[in-house]
């Protein structure tokens, strides 16, 4: 049969076979290229969606930035035009956070305010009694929420099955002056 393929008909048949093989190779290459393009398009669509989400938040972020630049209320900071008003706000906040607590507030003392970079630290000294098992919940109630309150020092001792706690906690207000 190979002898019969010599000549023009053999060349035509060989040409057709080569074109078919080349077409198969090109088709396979195009398929891989198409799959790669689909993957790249999917990745770009995801990136565009992320950029669009940031763009959607742009106006809110600009508004927040403008408020910060104008010195408007930051909910992480204590309110009050001065240290005395901020201390009063912190006292109210502590009483509110301890309202549903098993702890009893025995005393509360306002300590001198002090500058910390561009802020003013307002510090309170608390003396509390509470059941021993209530300490983790008590600390959580005092620290978590807005405005932010930080426990600076803690001293605890057990007396007659009650925990006696003395702690200094601080909140911050905008501005370094009283």
C-alpha positions in Angstrom: 0.0 0.0 0.0 2.9 2.4 0.7 4.0 1.9 -2.9 0.7 3.1 -4.1 0.9 6.4 -2.2 3.9 7.6 -4.3 3.1 10.3 -6.7 0.6 13.1 -6.7 -2.1 11.3 -4.8 0.3 10.3 -2.1 1.5 13.8 -1.7 -2.1 15.1 -1.4 -3.0 12.4 1.1 0.2 13.2 3.1 -0.7 16.9 2.9 -4.2 16.3 4.2 -2.8 14.2 7.0 -0.3 16.9 8.0 -3.0 19.6 7.9 -5.3 17.4 10.1 -2.5 16.9 12.6 -1.6 20.6 12.6 -5.2 21.5 13.0 -5.5 19.1 16.0 -2.4 20.7 17.5 -3.6 24.2 16.9 -7.1 23.3 18.2 -5.5 21.8 21.3 -3.3 24.9 21.8 -6.3 27.2 21.3 -8.2 25.3 23.9 -5.4 25.7 26.4 -5.1 29.3 25.5 -8.8 29.8 25.9 -8.8 28.1 29.4 -5.9 30.4 30.5 -7.7 33.5 29.2 -10.9 32.4 31.2 -8.8 32.1 34.3 -7.2 35.5 33.8 -10.6 37.1 33.1 -12.0 35.6 36.3 -9.1 36.9 38.3 -9.5 40.4 36.7 -13.3 40.4 37.4 -12.5 39.6 41.1 -10.0 42.4 41.2 -12.5 44.8 39.7 -15.1 43.8 42.2 -12.7 44.5 45.1 -11.8 47.9 43.6 -15.5 48.7 43.2 -16.2 47.8 46.8 -13.5 50.2 47.9 -14.9 52.9 45.6 -18.3 52.3 47.2 -16.9 53.1 50.6 -14.9 56.1 49.4 -17.6 58.7 50.3 -18.0 57.3 53.8 -14.2 57.2 54.3 -13.9 60.8 53.0 -16.6 61.9 55.5 -14.8 60.1 58.4 -11.6 61.8 57.4 -13.2 65.2 57.3 -14.7 64.7 60.7 -11.4 63.7 62.2 -9.7 66.7 60.6 -12.4 69.0 62.0 -12.0 67.4 65.4 -15.6 66.2 65.6 -16.5 63.4 68.0 -14.5 60.2 67.8 -16.4 57.5 69.6 -13.3 55.9 70.8 -12.5 59.0 72.9 -14.2 60.5 75.9 -16.5 63.4 75.3 -16.0 66.7 77.1 -14.6 70.1 76.4 -12.1 69.8 79.2 -10.5 67.3 81.6 -13.2 67.7 84.3 -16.1 67.0 81.9 -14.2 64.1 80.4 -13.6 62.7 83.9 -17.3 63.0 84.7 -18.1 61.2 81.5 -15.7 58.4 82.4 -17.2 58.1 85.9 -20.7 57.8 84.3 -19.4 55.2 81.8 -17.8 53.1 84.6 -21.0 53.2 86.6 -23.1 52.2 83.5 -20.7 49.3 82.7 -20.8 48.0 86.2 -24.6 48.4 86.6 -25.4 44.7 85.8 -22.2 43.4 87.3 -22.0 41.4 90.5 -19.3 43.9 91.7 -20.0 46.6 94.3 -18.2 49.9 93.6 -16.8 51.0 97.0 -14.9 54.1 95.9 -14.0 56.1 92.8 -11.3 58.7 92.7 -10.3 61.0 89.8 -6.6 61.1 89.4 -4.8 64.1 87.7 -5.1 64.2 83.9 -1.9 63.9 81.8 -0.9 64.5 78.2 -0.1 61.5 76.0 1.0 62.7 72.6 -2.0 64.6 71.0 -4.4 63.3 73.6 -5.2 63.7 77.3 -5.4 60.7 79.6 -8.2 60.8 82.1 -7.5 58.3 85.0 -9.8 56.9 87.6 -8.9 54.7 90.6 -11.6 52.2 91.6 -12.1 50.0 94.6 -14.5 47.2 94.1 -15.6 44.0 95.8 -16.9 41.1 93.9 -17.2 37.3 94.0 -13.9 35.7 92.9 -15.4 34.0 89.8 -16.7 37.4 88.6 -13.2 38.9 87.9 -13.0 38.0 84.2 -16.5 39.3 83.5 -15.8 42.4 85.5 -12.6 43.2 83.5 -14.4 42.6 80.3 -17.3 44.9 81.2 -14.9 47.7 82.1 -12.7 47.4 79.0 -14.8 46.6 76.1 -17.0 49.1 74.3 -17.0 52.7 73.2 -15.3 54.9 74.3 -12.2 52.8 74.8 -11.1 52.3 78.4 -7.7 50.8 79.4 -6.8 49.1 82.7 -3.5 50.6 83.8 -3.0 48.7 87.0 -4.8 46.0 88.9 -4.4 44.8 92.5 -6.7 42.0 93.8 -6.8 40.1 97.0 -9.3 37.7 98.6 -10.9 38.6 101.9 -13.8 36.6 103.4 -14.7 34.8 100.1 -14.9 38.2 98.3 -12.4 39.6 95.9 -11.2 43.1 96.7 -10.0 44.9 93.6 -8.2 48.1 93.3 -7.6 49.3 89.8 -6.6 52.3 87.8 -8.3 52.7 84.4 -8.0 55.4 81.8 -9.9 56.9 78.9 -8.6 59.4 76.5 -9.9 62.7 75.1 -8.8 64.8 72.2 -6.2 67.5 72.9 -3.2 67.5 75.3 -4.4 70.4 77.5 -6.9 70.6 80.3 
